[in-house]
Amino acid sequence: MRALATLGRHPEIQVQSVGRDNLLPLVAIGRGLTLVSEAMTVAWLPGITYRPIVGEILPFSAVWSPSNDNPAFRRLLSMARTRAKATARVHAEGMRSTSTNARNAAGDCRRLG
């Protein structure tokens, strides 16, 4: 979205009440784009090009019933929490590293000047 905005383009976002089985055909006929998991990229359809999202953190939300005691669902929540913590840790370490590199580069410039 940011890349489009820098080009002066602003996409028209429309929410569609659809399921996984009819989102890709909508994309194939030029009605927009969608996000899919890597597992879905094995579904080949004419007019569909998959592009990886690299280096981005995509926020998401989930709503569930506290009475949902499904074991598979509990494992999914546990995995999501673990991944969120790991992603936050890597992001924080990257920010510290970038800040340190910038300070070091500034110090190098001062010594050269």
C-alpha positions as CSV (number, residue, x, y, z in Angstrom):
1,M,0.0,0.0,0.0
2,R,2.8,2.4,0.9
3,A,4.6,1.7,-2.4
4,L,1.4,2.5,-4.3
5,A,0.9,5.7,-2.3
6,T,4.4,6.9,-3.2
7,L,3.4,6.6,-6.8
8,G,0.3,8.7,-6.2
9,R,-2.0,5.6,-6.4
10,H,-4.5,4.8,-3.7
11,P,-6.3,1.4,-4.0
12,E,-10.0,1.2,-3.6
13,I,-10.5,-1.4,-0.9
14,Q,-13.7,-3.4,-1.0
15,V,-14.7,-6.0,1.6
16,Q,-16.2,-9.1,0.0
17,S,-18.2,-11.7,1.8
18,V,-16.4,-14.7,0.2
19,G,-14.6,-17.8,1.1
20,R,-11.2,-19.2,0.1
21,D,-12.7,-21.0,-2.9
22,N,-13.9,-17.9,-4.6
23,L,-11.3,-15.3,-3.7
24,L,-8.7,-16.5,-6.2
25,P,-11.2,-16.6,-9.1
26,L,-12.1,-13.0,-8.3
27,V,-8.4,-12.0,-8.4
28,A,-8.0,-14.0,-11.7
29,I,-10.7,-11.9,-13.4
30,G,-9.1,-8.6,-12.2
31,R,-11.4,-7.8,-9.3
32,G,-8.5,-7.2,-6.8
33,L,-5.9,-8.9,-4.8
34,T,-5.8,-11.1,-1.7
35,L,-3.4,-12.5,0.8
36,V,-3.0,-16.3,0.9
37,S,-0.9,-18.6,2.9
38,E,2.1,-20.3,1.3
39,A,0.2,-23.6,1.3
40,M,-2.4,-22.0,-1.1
41,T,0.3,-21.2,-3.7
42,V,0.1,-24.8,-5.0
43,A,-3.3,-23.9,-6.5
44,W,-2.5,-22.8,-10.1
45,L,-5.1,-20.7,-11.8
46,P,-4.8,-18.7,-15.0
47,G,-4.5,-15.0,-14.2
48,I,-3.0,-15.6,-10.7
49,T,0.5,-14.6,-9.9
50,Y,1.8,-15.2,-6.3
51,R,4.3,-12.8,-4.8
52,P,6.0,-13.4,-1.5
53,I,5.8,-10.8,1.2
54,V,9.3,-10.5,2.5
55,G,10.5,-8.5,5.5
56,E,7.0,-7.3,6.5
57,I,5.1,-7.9,9.7
58,L,1.4,-8.3,9.0
59,P,-0.8,-7.5,11.9
60,F,-3.8,-9.6,12.5
61,S,-6.5,-10.1,15.0
62,A,-8.5,-13.2,16.1
63,V,-11.7,-13.6,18.0
64,W,-12.8,-16.8,19.6
65,S,-15.1,-18.1,22.2
66,P,-13.6,-18.7,25.7
67,S,-15.6,-21.9,25.7
68,N,-13.7,-23.2,22.6
69,D,-11.7,-26.1,24.2
70,N,-10.6,-27.6,20.9
71,P,-7.1,-29.1,21.3
72,A,-6.1,-28.1,17.7
73,F,-7.3,-24.5,18.4
74,R,-5.2,-24.4,21.6
75,R,-2.1,-25.5,19.7
76,L,-2.8,-22.8,17.0
77,L,-3.1,-20.1,19.7
78,S,0.1,-21.4,21.4
79,M,2.0,-21.3,18.1
80,A,0.7,-17.8,17.2
81,R,1.8,-16.5,20.6
82,T,5.2,-18.1,20.3
83,R,5.7,-16.7,16.8
84,A,4.5,-13.2,17.9
85,K,7.0,-13.2,20.7
86,A,9.9,-14.4,18.5
87,T,9.0,-11.8,15.8
88,A,8.9,-9.0,18.4
89,R,12.3,-10.1,19.7
90,V,13.9,-10.2,16.3
91,H,12.4,-6.9,15.4
92,A,13.7,-5.3,18.6
93,E,17.2,-6.7,18.1
94,G,17.2,-5.4,14.5
95,M,16.2,-2.0,15.7
96,R,19.1,-2.0,18.3
97,S,21.5,-3.2,15.6
98,T,20.4,-0.5,13.1
99,S,20.7,2.2,15.8
100,T,24.2,1.0,16.8
101,N,25.3,0.8,13.2
102,A,24.1,4.4,12.6
103,R,26.0,5.6,15.7
104,N,29.1,3.8,14.5
105,A,28.8,5.3,11.0
106,A,28.3,8.8,12.5
107,G,31.4,8.3,14.6
108,D,33.4,7.1,11.6
109,C,32.3,10.3,9.7
110,R,33.4,12.5,12.6
111,R,36.8,10.8,12.7
112,L,37.3,11.2,9.0
113,G,36.2,14.9,9.0
